């Protein structure tokens, strides 16, 4: 039977759609548009086509529409992945993960609108969305048959790499959570300096407000992530240059982390908290996490 939409095209559109969902969610939080449609979900103020248009309503409702459209796109991706690529070992597991976290993501989004929730709970939403994006990204990698193109079945991951990749996966989720908490607590600009928080006064951490502690805690964790990734790049540069996928893949990962830290600093220096710079901050960490998940998928594959 002829494919009316090629799976590779579906895969590309799905990855892009999920990125838009991530960016849209970050934009809703940064602009304070979560209540743009009131406590009504999935409708907006109980209407399919809202009559009283506001800026917050446009942001929130647009995010809902994009998220709804992504459900159909990712659903097509799942169907094609199962139909044409179910012989690949990871396909079934990735489909289960994608469906599960997509449902959790949708329920968290609806719950944030319909019920009063704490900022610490709302911050979970971005981490769940990140896992959903990574699973779609990995399904796309399966469809593009990267194993055959890059001969990844021949890769050898020494124990030090396996431990670092697993640990980085968990640690990155923690860093992402603290970043989401910064947004939900409206703490992005509570420190006007970078990397420390002087605010035109001598450094005195005992006088920090809760928002400043959240901001500086995130900076500390992000800084440690930066050092970790750079240190691992040095190891891979010395020991793994004979394996191009690992070597060049981690060069890309290092570029993402350098870009992430630079974007975080630019938010402070330029005072553009709601700008494209701030949204790119969310995109770059999502790409880094997806690449990290790809390496873990390769590690979990049986060696041939």
C-alpha positions as CSV (number, residue, x, y, z in Angstrom):
1,X,0.0,0.0,0.0
2,X,1.4,3.4,-1.0
3,X,2.2,5.7,1.9
4,X,0.0,8.9,1.4
5,X,2.3,10.7,3.9
6,X,5.9,9.5,4.1
7,X,6.9,8.5,7.6
8,X,10.0,10.7,7.5
9,X,7.9,13.7,6.7
10,X,5.6,12.9,9.6
11,X,8.6,12.5,11.8
12,X,10.0,15.9,11.0
13,X,6.7,17.6,11.4
14,X,6.1,15.8,14.7
15,X,9.5,17.0,16.1
16,X,8.8,20.6,15.0
17,X,5.2,20.4,16.4
18,X,6.6,19.3,19.8
19,X,9.1,22.1,19.8
20,X,6.2,24.5,19.3
21,X,4.4,23.0,22.2
22,X,7.4,23.4,24.4
23,X,8.0,27.0,23.3
24,X,4.3,27.8,23.6
25,X,4.2,26.4,27.2
26,X,7.2,28.5,28.1
27,X,5.6,31.6,26.5
28,X,2.4,31.1,28.4
29,X,4.3,31.0,31.7
30,X,6.6,33.9,30.9
31,X,3.7,36.2,29.9
32,X,1.5,35.1,32.7
33,X,-1.2,34.0,30.3
34,X,-2.2,30.8,32.1
35,X,-5.5,32.2,33.0
36,X,-6.1,33.8,29.6
37,X,-9.1,31.5,29.1
38,X,-10.2,31.5,32.7
39,X,-10.9,28.2,34.4
40,X,-12.5,26.8,31.3
41,X,-10.8,23.9,29.4
42,X,-10.6,22.8,26.6
43,X,-12.9,25.7,25.6
44,X,-12.0,29.3,26.3
45,X,-14.3,31.1,28.7
46,X,-16.8,28.3,27.8
47,X,-16.7,29.3,24.1
48,X,-15.2,27.6,21.1
49,X,-14.5,30.9,19.4
50,X,-13.9,33.5,22.2
51,X,-15.7,36.8,21.9
52,X,-13.6,39.0,24.3
53,X,-10.1,38.9,22.9
54,X,-7.1,39.8,25.1
55,X,-3.4,39.3,24.7
56,X,-3.3,36.6,27.4
57,X,-6.2,34.8,25.7
58,X,-4.4,34.8,22.4
59,X,-1.3,33.3,23.9
60,X,-3.1,30.7,26.0
61,X,-5.6,29.6,23.3
62,X,-2.9,29.5,20.6
63,X,-0.9,27.1,22.8
64,X,-4.0,24.9,23.3
65,X,-4.7,24.8,19.6
66,X,-1.0,23.9,18.8
67,X,-1.1,21.2,21.5
68,X,-4.3,19.8,20.1
69,X,-2.9,19.7,16.6
70,X,0.2,18.0,17.8
71,X,-1.9,15.2,19.2
72,X,-3.1,14.3,15.7
73,X,0.4,14.7,14.2
74,X,2.1,12.6,16.8
75,X,-0.8,10.1,16.6
76,X,0.0,9.7,12.9
77,X,3.7,9.3,13.7
78,X,2.8,6.5,16.2
79,X,0.6,4.7,13.7
80,X,3.3,4.8,11.0
81,X,6.0,3.8,13.4
82,X,4.0,0.8,14.5
83,X,3.0,-0.2,11.0
84,X,6.4,0.2,9.3
85,X,9.0,0.0,12.0
86,X,7.6,-2.3,14.7
87,X,10.5,-4.7,13.9
88,X,12.9,-2.2,15.5
89,X,13.6,-3.1,19.1
90,X,12.8,0.3,20.6
91,X,9.6,1.1,18.7
92,X,7.1,-0.4,21.1
93,X,8.7,1.1,24.2
94,X,8.9,4.5,22.6
95,X,5.3,4.4,21.6
96,X,4.2,3.5,25.1
97,X,6.4,6.3,26.6
98,X,5.1,8.8,24.0
99,X,1.4,8.0,24.7
100,X,1.9,7.9,28.4
101,X,3.7,11.2,28.8
102,X,1.5,12.9,26.3
103,X,-1.5,12.0,28.4
104,X,0.2,13.1,31.6
105,X,1.3,16.3,29.9
106,X,-2.3,17.1,28.7
107,X,-3.8,16.3,32.2
108,X,-1.2,18.5,33.9
109,X,-2.0,21.3,31.4
110,X,-5.8,20.9,32.0
111,X,-5.3,20.7,35.8
112,X,-3.2,23.9,35.9
113,X,-6.2,25.7,34.3
114,X,-9.1,24.1,36.1
115,X,-7.7,23.8,39.6
116,X,-5.5,26.0,41.8
117,X,-2.0,24.5,42.0
118,X,1.3,25.5,43.6
119,X,4.1,26.8,41.5
120,X,6.3,23.8,42.6
121,X,3.7,21.4,41.1
122,X,3.2,23.5,37.9
123,X,7.0,23.4,37.3
124,X,6.6,19.6,36.6
125,X,4.8,20.3,33.4
126,X,7.9,21.4,31.4
127,X,9.8,18.3,32.5
128,X,7.0,16.0,31.4
129,X,6.8,17.9,28.1
130,X,10.6,17.4,27.7
131,X,10.3,13.7,28.0
132,X,7.4,13.7,25.5
133,X,9.6,15.7,23.1
134,X,12.5,13.3,23.6
135,X,10.4,10.2,22.9
136,X,9.1,11.7,19.7
137,X,12.6,12.7,18.7
138,X,13.8,9.1,19.2
139,X,10.9,7.7,17.2
140,X,12.0,10.1,14.4
141,X,15.5,8.7,14.8
142,X,14.1,5.1,14.4
143,X,12.2,6.2,11.3
144,X,15.2,7.8,9.7
145,X,17.1,4.5,10.4
146,X,20.1,6.3,12.0
147,X,21.4,2.9,13.2
148,X,22.1,1.8,9.6
149,X,23.4,5.2,8.4
150,X,25.8,5.8,11.3
151,X,26.5,2.1,12.0
152,X,25.6,2.8,15.7
153,X,25.4,-1.0,16.4
154,X,29.2,-1.0,16.2
155,X,29.6,1.6,19.0
156,X,31.3,0.6,22.2
157,X,30.4,2.6,25.3
158,X,32.9,2.2,28.2
159,X,31.5,2.2,31.7
160,X,32.6,5.7,32.4
161,X,30.4,7.0,29.5
162,X,27.4,4.9,30.5
163,X,27.5,6.1,34.1
164,X,27.9,9.7,32.9
165,X,25.1,9.5,30.4
166,X,22.6,8.0,32.8
167,X,23.5,10.5,35.6
168,X,23.4,13.4,33.2
169,X,19.9,12.3,32.1
170,X,18.6,12.5,35.7
171,X,20.5,15.6,36.6
172,X,19.4,17.5,33.5
173,X,15.7,16.9,34.5
174,X,16.5,18.4,37.9
175,X,18.1,21.5,36.3
176,X,15.1,21.8,33.9
177,X,12.7,21.6,36.9
178,X,14.5,24.4,38.7
179,X,14.5,26.5,35.5
180,X,10.7,26.0,35.2
181,X,10.4,26.9,38.9
182,X,12.2,30.2,38.2
183,X,9.6,31.0,35.5
184,X,6.6,30.0,37.6
185,X,7.9,31.9,40.6
186,X,8.5,35.0,38.5
187,X,12.2,34.9,39.5
188,X,13.9,35.5,36.2
189,X,14.9,39.1,37.0
190,X,15.2,39.1,40.8
191,X,19.0,39.1,40.3
192,X,20.1,41.9,38.0
193,X,23.7,40.6,37.9
194,X,25.3,37.5,36.5
195,X,26.6,35.0,37.6
196,X,26.2,36.4,41.1
197,X,23.4,38.3,42.7
198,X,24.6,41.7,43.9
199,X,21.8,44.0,42.9
200,X,24.1,47.0,43.6
201,X,24.8,45.8,47.1
202,X,27.6,43.7,48.7
203,X,27.1,40.0,48.3
204,X,25.1,38.8,51.3
205,X,23.3,35.5,50.7
206,X,21.7,35.6,54.2
207,X,19.5,38.4,52.9
208,X,18.3,36.6,49.8
209,X,14.6,36.4,49.2
210,X,13.0,33.0,48.3
211,X,12.9,34.1,44.7
212,X,16.6,34.9,44.7
213,X,17.4,31.6,46.3
214,X,15.5,29.8,43.5
215,X,17.2,31.9,40.8
216,X,20.7,31.4,42.3
217,X,20.0,27.7,43.0
218,X,19.2,27.2,39.3
219,X,22.3,29.1,38.2
220,X,24.5,26.9,40.5
221,X,22.9,23.7,39.1
222,X,23.2,24.9,35.5
223,X,26.8,25.9,36.1
224,X,27.6,22.4,37.4
225,X,25.9,20.9,34.3
226,X,28.1,23.2,32.1
227,X,31.3,22.0,33.9
228,X,30.2,18.4,33.7
229,X,29.5,18.5,30.0
230,X,32.7,20.3,29.2
231,X,34.7,17.8,31.4
232,X,33.1,14.9,29.6
233,X,34.0,16.5,26.2
234,X,37.6,16.6,27.3
235,X,37.4,12.8,28.1
236,X,35.7,12.0,24.8
237,X,38.3,14.2,22.9
238,X,41.1,12.1,24.4
239,X,39.6,8.6,24.4
240,X,36.7,8.4,21.9
241,X,37.8,10.2,18.7
242,X,37.8,6.8,17.0
243,X,34.0,6.6,17.4
244,X,32.7,9.5,15.3
245,X,29.0,9.2,16.5
246,X,30.1,9.6,20.1
247,X,32.8,12.2,19.3
248,X,30.8,14.5,17.0
249,X,27.5,13.9,18.9
250,X,29.1,15.2,22.1
251,X,30.6,18.2,20.3
252,X,27.0,19.1,19.4
253,X,25.8,18.5,23.0
254,X,28.6,20.7,24.2
255,X,27.6,23.4,21.7
256,X,24.0,23.2,23.1
257,X,25.1,23.7,26.7
258,X,27.4,26.6,25.9
259,X,24.5,28.2,24.0
260,X,22.2,27.5,26.9
261,X,24.5,29.2,29.4
262,X,25.0,32.1,27.0
263,X,21.3,32.6,26.5
264,X,20.7,32.5,30.2
265,X,23.2,35.2,30.8
266,X,21.8,37.3,27.9
267,X,18.4,37.3,29.6
268,X,20.0,39.1,32.5
269,X,22.3,41.4,30.5
270,X,19.7,42.5,28.0
271,X,16.8,42.6,30.5
272,X,14.7,40.9,27.8
273,X,12.9,38.4,30.0
274,X,10.0,37.8,27.6
275,X,12.1,37.9,24.4
276,X,13.1,35.4,21.8
277,X,16.3,34.9,23.8
278,X,14.3,33.6,26.8
279,X,12.3,31.2,24.6
280,X,15.4,29.9,22.8
281,X,16.7,29.1,26.3
282,X,13.9,26.5,26.6
283,X,14.5,25.2,23.0
284,X,18.2,24.6,23.4
285,X,17.9,22.6,26.6
286,X,15.2,20.5,25.0
287,X,17.5,19.7,22.1
288,X,20.3,18.8,24.5
289,X,18.0,16.5,26.5
290,X,16.8,14.8,23.3
291,X,20.4,14.2,22.1
292,X,21.3,12.8,25.6
293,X,18.2,10.5,25.4
294,X,19.4,9.3,22.0
295,X,22.8,8.3,23.4
296,X,21.0,6.4,26.2
297,X,18.9,4.5,23.6
298,X,22.1,3.5,21.8
299,X,23.6,2.3,25.1
300,X,20.6,0.1,25.8
301,X,20.8,-1.5,22.4
302,X,22.3,-5.0,22.5
303,X,25.7,-5.1,20.8
304,X,25.9,-7.1,17.5
